Amino acid sequence: MVVISVSRFTEIQNFIRNYHGLFINCNLELEAKFPEYSSDTLGSIIGKEVIQRVKSNHSKINAKASSLVKEYHTIANETLAHDVLQKMAIEWRIPSMVLCRILLGNFFPDALKSEINEMMRTPDLIPNSLLAVNVSYCLYSETMDGPITDLVRRFIGEEYEVRLKKMAREAGMVFYDEGDLRRTGYDKTPDLKMAVPFMYRGQVVNWIESKASFGDMDSHKRYVKDQLSSYGNRFGPGIVIYWFGYVETVADCPENGNYVIVTDGFPDKDDMEFLNFDLPTFEEETQCRDGDS
């Protein structure tokens, strides 16, 4: 069970906020300092902290973009080094690919956003060879931002969605997935919508949402506002699973209302109770509901 106390979570946050160096090294040092938590849990916490840092500093960095370009030119021309951009990013305490994106936009002001993104995915397209080497070095060493990181996160999210469906089937649940729901016209959809609700520790569950991340208070409140509240209003109460754990106050935050149950894993068999009877198809259920309204 990965439910972290507020005091312990604050310790982890302070370590990250005071760390000066590569994020991958921060993750390794956190693992040594907090061995009771997995690399996935600690890495997810770092990711949330870094996203917040980037949001706070982005306008400040953009305002200094021209001076950053000059700084890069000066150091790169003197040293011909491959890690100039990475060292500048460490100084600013932001992901190196964030800095690359800002500087490429200033190096090539006439380039479209899609062209800048393509340069970041394929640095060989950058006309300046030394700049291309620097961006490439950032691309393959960055763990918090960029095309490779985005792809890894997407794969991890999909892996846990597949895991959720497998565990749901093994538990005997009958459900509709996002594809089923969208085919019937729903735009915002949970990962699983129960064909028949089940009881979890005495509470009715109509849907399950999978989050391959750590649940801190700020991101959880955003999820409730942007996603989970709409599931609750439309389908009734449900479960959100934070596979990498959550801070203890998330489970009881007022925003959950009567609609959101927070867990750090798939419900235990002993905590669930199922009803058994003939099930309608999803189309029949939808028609019935629409007819009642």
C-alpha positions as CSV (number, residue, x, y, z in Angstrom):
1,M,0.0,0.0,0.0
2,V,1.5,3.4,-1.1
3,V,-0.3,6.0,0.9
4,I,2.2,8.7,2.0
5,S,1.7,10.9,5.0
6,V,1.7,14.7,4.5
7,S,4.9,15.1,6.6
8,R,6.7,12.4,4.6
9,F,5.5,13.8,1.3
10,T,6.7,17.3,2.4
11,E,10.2,15.8,3.0
12,I,10.2,14.4,-0.5
13,Q,9.0,17.7,-2.0
14,N,11.7,19.7,-0.1
15,F,14.4,17.3,-1.3
16,I,13.3,17.8,-4.9
17,R,13.0,21.6,-4.6
18,N,16.5,21.9,-3.1
19,Y,18.1,19.5,-5.5
20,H,20.5,21.0,-8.1
21,G,21.4,18.6,-10.9
22,L,20.1,16.1,-13.4
23,F,16.6,14.8,-12.7
24,I,17.7,11.2,-13.2
25,N,20.3,11.7,-10.5
26,C,17.6,13.3,-8.3
27,N,15.5,10.1,-8.7
28,L,18.4,7.9,-7.8
29,E,19.3,9.9,-4.7
30,L,15.6,9.9,-3.6
31,E,15.5,6.1,-3.9
32,A,18.5,5.9,-1.6
33,K,17.0,8.4,0.9
34,F,13.4,7.0,0.8
35,P,13.9,3.2,0.1
36,E,10.4,2.4,1.2
37,Y,9.0,3.9,-2.0
38,S,9.4,2.6,-5.5
39,S,11.3,4.3,-8.3
40,D,8.0,4.8,-10.2
41,T,6.4,6.5,-7.2
42,L,9.3,8.8,-6.6
43,G,9.8,9.5,-10.3
44,S,6.1,10.5,-10.6
45,I,6.4,12.9,-7.6
46,I,9.5,14.5,-9.3
47,G,7.5,14.8,-12.5
48,K,4.7,16.6,-10.8
49,E,7.1,19.0,-9.0
50,V,9.0,19.7,-12.3
51,I,5.7,20.5,-14.2
52,Q,4.8,23.0,-11.5
53,R,8.3,24.5,-11.6
54,V,8.1,24.9,-15.4
55,K,4.7,26.5,-15.2
56,S,6.0,29.0,-12.6
57,N,9.2,29.9,-14.5
58,H,8.1,29.6,-18.1
59,S,7.2,33.3,-18.7
60,K,10.5,34.3,-16.9
61,I,12.5,32.1,-19.2
62,N,10.7,33.3,-22.3
63,A,11.4,36.8,-21.3
64,K,15.1,36.0,-21.1
65,A,15.2,34.0,-24.3
66,S,17.3,36.4,-26.3
67,S,20.0,36.6,-23.6
68,L,19.9,32.8,-23.3
69,V,20.6,32.5,-27.0
70,K,23.6,34.9,-26.6
71,E,24.8,32.9,-23.6
72,Y,24.6,29.7,-25.5
73,H,26.5,31.1,-28.5
74,T,29.3,32.5,-26.3
75,I,29.8,29.2,-24.4
76,A,29.3,26.9,-27.4
77,N,31.7,28.9,-29.6
78,E,34.4,28.9,-26.9
79,T,34.1,25.2,-25.8
80,L,32.4,23.4,-28.8
81,A,30.9,21.3,-26.0
82,H,27.9,18.9,-26.6
83,D,26.3,19.6,-23.2
84,V,26.0,23.4,-23.1
85,L,22.2,23.4,-23.2
86,Q,22.0,20.7,-20.6
87,K,24.2,22.7,-18.2
88,M,22.2,25.8,-18.8
89,A,19.0,23.8,-18.0
90,I,20.5,22.6,-14.8
91,E,21.3,26.2,-13.8
92,W,17.7,27.2,-14.5
93,R,16.5,23.9,-12.8
94,I,14.1,23.0,-15.7
95,P,14.0,20.1,-18.1
96,S,16.6,20.5,-20.8
97,M,14.1,19.9,-23.6
98,V,12.0,22.8,-22.3
99,L,15.0,25.0,-22.8
100,C,15.7,23.5,-26.2
101,R,12.1,24.3,-27.3
102,I,12.4,27.9,-26.3
103,L,15.8,28.4,-27.9
104,L,14.9,26.7,-31.1
105,G,12.0,29.0,-31.4
106,N,14.4,32.0,-31.1
107,F,17.1,30.5,-33.4
108,F,14.5,29.9,-36.1
109,P,11.8,32.6,-35.6
110,D,10.2,31.9,-39.0
111,A,9.8,28.1,-38.3
112,L,6.3,26.7,-37.7
113,K,5.6,25.1,-34.3
114,S,5.4,21.7,-36.1
115,E,8.8,22.3,-37.6
116,I,10.3,23.1,-34.2
117,N,8.7,19.9,-32.8
118,E,10.2,17.9,-35.7
119,M,13.7,19.4,-34.9
120,M,13.3,18.2,-31.4
121,R,12.3,14.7,-32.4
122,T,15.0,14.6,-35.1
123,P,17.9,16.9,-34.2
124,D,19.7,16.0,-37.4
125,L,17.3,18.4,-39.2
126,I,18.8,21.4,-37.3
127,P,21.0,23.2,-39.8
128,N,23.6,24.2,-37.1
129,S,25.6,21.0,-36.4
130,L,26.8,22.0,-32.9
131,L,23.3,23.1,-31.9
132,A,22.0,19.8,-33.3
133,V,24.5,17.8,-31.2
134,N,23.4,19.8,-28.1
135,V,19.7,19.2,-28.7
136,S,20.4,15.5,-29.4
137,Y,22.3,15.2,-26.1
138,C,19.4,16.7,-24.3
139,L,16.9,14.5,-26.1
140,Y,18.5,11.2,-25.1
141,S,19.4,12.2,-21.5
142,E,16.3,14.0,-20.4
143,T,13.8,12.1,-18.3
144,M,11.2,14.8,-17.5
145,D,10.2,16.2,-20.9
146,G,10.5,15.7,-24.6
147,P,9.3,13.3,-27.3
148,I,10.9,10.2,-25.8
149,T,9.6,11.0,-22.3
150,D,6.1,11.6,-23.7
151,L,6.2,8.3,-25.5
152,V,7.3,6.4,-22.5
153,R,4.6,8.0,-20.3
154,R,2.0,7.1,-22.9
155,F,3.1,3.5,-23.0
156,I,3.1,3.3,-19.2
157,G,-0.4,4.7,-19.1
158,E,-1.6,2.2,-21.7
159,E,0.1,-0.7,-19.9
160,Y,-1.8,0.1,-16.7
161,E,-5.1,0.4,-18.6
162,V,-4.5,-3.1,-20.0
163,R,-3.6,-4.3,-16.6
164,L,-6.8,-2.8,-15.2
165,K,-9.0,-4.6,-17.8
166,K,-7.2,-7.9,-17.2
167,M,-7.7,-7.6,-13.4
168,A,-11.4,-6.6,-13.9
169,R,-12.1,-9.6,-16.1
170,E,-10.4,-11.9,-13.6
171,A,-12.5,-10.5,-10.9
172,G,-15.6,-11.3,-12.9
173,M,-16.6,-7.8,-13.7
174,V,-18.6,-7.0,-16.9
175,F,-17.8,-3.6,-18.2
176,Y,-17.7,-1.2,-21.1
177,D,-14.3,0.4,-22.0
178,E,-13.6,3.8,-23.5
179,G,-14.1,2.6,-27.0
180,D,-17.6,1.2,-26.2
181,L,-18.6,4.5,-24.6
182,R,-17.3,6.7,-27.4
183,R,-19.1,4.7,-30.0
184,T,-22.3,5.7,-28.3
185,G,-21.4,9.4,-28.3
186,Y,-19.8,10.1,-24.9
187,D,-16.9,12.5,-25.1
188,K,-15.4,12.3,-21.6
189,T,-15.2,8.7,-20.6
190,P,-13.7,6.7,-17.7
191,D,-11.5,3.7,-18.5
192,L,-14.1,1.3,-17.3
193,K,-17.9,1.7,-16.9
194,M,-19.5,-1.1,-15.0
195,A,-22.4,-2.9,-16.8
196,V,-23.7,-3.6,-13.4
197,P,-22.5,-1.6,-10.4
198,F,-20.7,-3.5,-7.6
199,M,-20.1,-2.7,-3.9
200,Y,-16.7,-1.7,-2.6
201,R,-16.4,-1.5,1.2
202,G,-20.1,-0.7,1.3
203,Q,-20.0,2.0,-1.4
204,V,-21.5,1.6,-4.9
205,V,-19.0,1.7,-7.8
206,N,-20.2,2.5,-11.3
207,W,-16.8,3.2,-13.0
208,I,-13.0,2.9,-12.6
209,E,-10.4,5.4,-13.8
210,S,-6.7,4.4,-14.1
211,K,-3.9,6.9,-13.3
212,A,-0.4,5.6,-13.9
213,S,1.0,8.3,-11.6
214,F,1.2,9.5,-8.0
215,G,-1.8,11.4,-6.6
216,D,-0.8,14.7,-5.1
217,M,-3.4,17.1,-3.9
218,D,-3.0,19.7,-6.7
219,S,-3.2,17.3,-9.6
220,H,-6.0,15.3,-8.0
221,K,-8.1,18.4,-7.6
222,R,-7.5,19.1,-11.3
223,Y,-8.5,15.6,-12.3
224,V,-11.7,15.9,-10.2
225,K,-12.6,19.2,-11.8
226,D,-11.7,18.2,-15.4
227,Q,-12.7,14.6,-15.5
228,L,-13.9,12.7,-12.4
229,S,-16.7,15.1,-11.4
230,S,-18.3,14.6,-14.9
231,Y,-18.1,10.8,-14.5
232,G,-19.7,11.1,-11.1
233,N,-22.5,13.4,-12.4
234,R,-23.2,11.2,-15.4
235,F,-22.7,7.7,-14.0
236,G,-22.7,7.9,-10.2
237,P,-19.9,7.1,-7.7
238,G,-16.7,5.5,-9.0
239,I,-13.0,4.7,-8.2
240,V,-9.8,6.4,-9.3
241,I,-6.7,4.2,-8.9
242,Y,-3.4,6.0,-8.5
243,W,-1.1,3.0,-9.2
244,F,2.0,4.8,-7.9
245,G,0.3,5.8,-4.6
246,Y,-1.1,9.1,-3.3
247,V,-0.7,11.5,-0.4
248,E,-3.1,10.6,2.4
249,T,-5.2,13.8,2.3
250,V,-6.3,13.0,-1.3
251,A,-8.7,10.3,-0.2
252,D,-10.7,12.7,2.0
253,C,-10.5,16.0,0.1
254,P,-13.8,17.8,-0.1
255,E,-13.7,17.9,-3.9
256,N,-14.3,14.1,-4.0
257,G,-17.9,14.7,-2.8
258,N,-19.9,11.5,-2.8
259,Y,-18.7,10.5,-6.3
260,V,-14.9,9.8,-6.1
261,I,-13.3,6.9,-4.2
262,V,-9.5,6.9,-4.1
263,T,-7.3,3.7,-4.1
264,D,-3.7,2.8,-4.8
265,G,-4.5,-0.4,-6.5
266,F,-7.2,-2.7,-7.8
267,P,-9.8,-3.5,-5.1
268,D,-9.2,-6.6,-3.1
269,K,-11.6,-9.5,-3.7
270,D,-12.8,-9.5,-0.1
271,D,-13.7,-5.8,-0.3
272,M,-16.1,-6.3,-3.3
273,E,-19.6,-7.6,-3.6
274,F,-21.3,-8.4,-6.9
275,L,-24.9,-8.7,-8.0
276,N,-25.6,-11.5,-10.6
277,F,-28.5,-11.2,-13.1
278,D,-29.0,-10.9,-16.8
279,L,-27.3,-7.8,-18.2
280,P,-28.6,-5.4,-20.9
281,T,-26.4,-4.5,-23.7
282,F,-24.8,-1.0,-23.5
283,E,-27.1,0.2,-26.3
284,E,-30.2,-1.1,-24.5
285,E,-29.0,0.6,-21.3
286,T,-28.4,3.9,-23.1
287,Q,-31.8,3.8,-24.9
288,C,-33.5,3.1,-21.5
289,R,-31.7,6.0,-19.9
290,D,-32.5,8.4,-22.8
291,G,-36.1,7.3,-22.8
292,D,-36.4,8.0,-19.1
293,S,-35.0,11.5,-19.5
